[in-house]
Amino acid sequence: MITPDPNRYDGRMPYRRCGNSGLKLPAISLGFWHNFGDVDDLDESRRIMHRAFDLGITHFDFANNYGPPPGSAERNCGQILKKDFHAHRDELIISSKAGYLMWDGPYGEWGSRKNLLSSLDQSLARLQLDYVDIFYSHRPDPDTPLEETMGALATAVQQGKTLYVGISNYPAAMAAEAIDILASLGVRCLIHQPRYNIFDRWIEDGLTDVLIEKGVGCIPFSPLAQGLLTGRYLEGIPTDSRAAKDHGFLQQEAVTQKIKAVKKLDEIARHRGQSLAHMALAWILRHPAVTSALIGASSVAQLEENVRCLDCLDFTGDELKAIDAAAAILS
Ligand code: NDP
């Protein structure tokens, strides 16, 4: 059992309403894609979870396949949740997802009712929870009728295995349709989880309009472009960084391609009196569609640094233009 900081809700972490729903999420949420698997230092993983909670981060985001190996992030953190956070379950919003490859055979991925509902049961067992707060369809499935995938999400709510549902990586038109199907089944689509950062702005091309119009929240993942939009790679590729690790999803070529832009963005951040990580997160949070920025952290120090972005969230028009120009620089 933990003894959390009694001042964790003192106002330093803002809680923002998720679309038109009744649920508020912290401006910064913590993701468990990397850093919590069997390959990681679980003592540090546990310290990150404790510190996050003390900092007012009430939302932890999982998926069935996070690790590596797949499933290990939920399993490792399930033990920590049970041991340390049991008394605080009602203060936490815990999410999981299904859709990417998880087990052998025709039902281990994508968007069938069979995959989603079986995967949710597996996630609940690994997390040692009776329910999650948000369950997502992790990616659109071109071969399964959208009615079936959304129907499975609605069933998960009716079964009491999730309180809310969301969609992830759905393009604008498909998201609009999915939100409407869920509404016709009497279930609100709470949230969309897309990739969004200074380098990857696809959601501005239609999706954010759909989410605002339909009152659905938005929680962008990889807001730091997996660490590129921090000081991590300014002097090369450190051996303990995501880009250097075999199981890391950040390609070294992406670092090489973007490093000139990163250096220019770092200059702009310094002029604002903040770090590049702070500026990248503030930039996400400036968008009216965005509820929360979903970060990753491989250490307590990174987590603490990232939360300090909340000290300076405003941008001038000139700063935004300079960021646009810097982001377009090719190395
Ligand atoms: P970020 O863009 O925040 O990248 C996090 C990584 O950047 C850290 O693990 C660390 O990497 C580095 N980093 C973070 N803060 C700092 C700092 N202050 N200084 C230096 N380096 C820093 O997010 P992620 O790509 O990790 O994604 C966040 C979450 O989004 C995931 O955990 C997951 O929950 C979700 N997600 C969802 C997806 C989906 O399809 N729905 C897909 C991908 C992610 P390092 O190891 O180098 O220290």
Residues whose N, C-alpha, C, O or C-beta is under 5 A from the ligand:
A	BS01	NDP	G31 F32 W33 H34 D61 H138 S168 Q193 F221 S222 P223 L224 A225 Q226 G227 T230 G231 R232 D240 S241 R242 A277 L294 I295 G296 A297 S298 Q302 E305 N306
